[in-house]
């Protein structure tokens, strides 16, 4: 596979400004000329090996951050936005999108915000929303989408919250006892019952009610979540202040999300969990037993191990419902998920519903030639009584195949065989594959050939 050159001008410029260095001083420390640094910061030249080594040696910079971060996410998001039929049939080339994401990230974010506002307005019109014309009719992203994007662009890693949870968990080996003692110090008593929601906190009485219908790991998680809301409020509020959400609803949703983050990080403290994951070669079931967590909680935690200077394997994690709608998504890899609609139907996550209780493995290749190993499994959630509805989801966890040696699930897979990799994509409108039998709509970047006297798998051919 051809080695991809590394363009990271925005990250270089951001690093220099954070260090309060002029271009001249920064160039001297990196051992390059001033014109050469200027060209790298403007993405006219790729970052050289000399600069990568100097960043690590002079500044202790985690060089893996040069090839990750917002740029790839924004490129993927812009491609999906430009696949909207409202745009012309001749979209900007991929190279232009990469330049925009690298050189003008603020412009890219503004474009994505504008497109989201357009979609919201369009949906309001389609549903005959009577809000048009009111003072509060200005199109805004939904609070849920705003929070989702916040975590997405934070790499799903919140350093201050993560470290606070790790510090809390370091006080003992029994996380249940730590949670109960922590709540007790706040004057909170815990009761259990088969009735009511999974968690209900009566603030006036200082009573936390947990449902016995939930699994032990779920009750443990809910205890820690409530503890975070009570004992980490200042930290959560400070983090929310930095996020600058557009509505109180988004801020409230994000606060619960941060408390969820604390709970997961306390159950699976960063350093200890990462070391165990490496030693066990990421055996999800053994990790779940060792840390008293569910398979889904373990997968989600693995996708957050992005602490600067101590990063784990870059994983993607996604959860879908039976309709194929993505309900949770995160990717620390080059694979990004569709912001609107469902995931590629060729992906094994959709087949997990057919084989409950089993892990499905898949070797997959995206149109850009990157190869992945993907694990999928259903995560049904019973209602707890006869006749109660069962919530059915499927989750997938994966990484680039170059990390396969660190996964127990890859031991007997023929990763060197190119024919073993199934072709998958992100969204039909931006997928470049011309022979996909599962294509739902034509690709935006392809020319269609219609033959009235001939019909193949699709009613058109993509040129």
GIWO-V729012 format. One record per backbone hydrogen bond with DSSP energy under -0.5 kcal/mol. CO is the residue of the C=O (numbers start at 1). NH is the residue of the N-H. Records with the same first field share a line. If there is no record, write none. Layout:
# GIWO-V729012
CO->NH / NH
This chain:
# GIWO-V729012
5->7
6->8 / 47
8->12
9->13
10->14
11->15
12->16
13->17
14->18
15->19
16->21
17->20
22->26
23->27
24->28
25->29
26->30
27->31 / 32
33->37
34->38
35->39
36->40
37->41
38->42
39->44 / 45
40->43
48->52
49->53
50->54
51->55
52->56
53->57
54->58 / 59
55->59 / 61
56->60
61->63
62->65
63->66
64->67
65->68
69->73
70->74
71->75
72->76
73->77
74->78
75->79
76->80
77->81
78->82
79->83
80->83
81->84
84->87
89->91
93->96 / 97
94->98
95->99
96->100
97->101
98->102
99->103 / 104
100->104
104->108
105->109
106->110
107->111
108->112
109->113
110->114
111->115
112->116
113->117
114->118
115->119
116->120
117->121
118->122
119->123
120->124
121->125
122->126
123->127
124->129
125->128
129->132
131->134
134->137
142->146
143->147
144->148
145->149
146->150
147->151
148->152
149->153
150->154
151->156
152->155
154->157
157->159
158->162
159->163
160->164
161->165
162->166
163->167
164->168
165->169
166->170
168->171
169->172
173->175
174->178
175->179
176->180
177->181
178->182
179->183
180->184
181->185
182->186
183->186 / 188
184->187
187->189
189->208
191->210
193->212
198->211
200->202 / 209
201->203
202->205 / 206 / 207
206->189
207->202 / 209
208->191 / 210
209->200
210->193
211->214
215->219
216->220
217->221
218->222
219->223
220->224
221->225
222->226
223->227
224->228
225->229
226->230
227->231
228->232
232->236
233->237
234->238
235->239
236->240
237->241
238->242
239->243
240->244
247->251
248->252
249->253
250->254
251->255
252->256
253->257
254->258
255->259
256->260
257->261
258->262
259->263
260->264
261->265
262->266
263->267
264->268
266->269
269->273
270->274
271->275
272->276
273->277
274->278
275->279
276->280
277->282
278->281
280->283
281->408
282->284
283->287
284->288
285->289
286->290
287->291
288->292 / 293
289->292
294->298
295->299
296->300
297->301
298->302
299->303
301->304
302->305
304->306
305->312
307->310
313->315
315->332
316->398
317->330
318->396
319->327 / 328
320->394
321->324
324->343
325->321 / 327
328->319
330->317
341->326
344->347
347->350
348->351 / 352
349->352
350->353
351->354 / 355
352->355
355->358
360->376
362->364 / 374
363->422
364->372
365->424
366->369
370->366
371->401
372->364
373->399
374->362
375->397
376->360
377->395
380->382
381->391
385->388
389->391
390->392
391->381 / 393
392->322
393->379
394->320
395->377
396->318
397->375
398->316
399->373
400->403
401->404
403->406
404->407
407->410
408->411
410->413
413->415
414->417
416->418
417->420
418->421
420->422
422->365 / 424
427->430 / 431
429->444
436->439
443->446
447->463
449->451 / 461
450->452
451->454
458->456
461->449 / 463
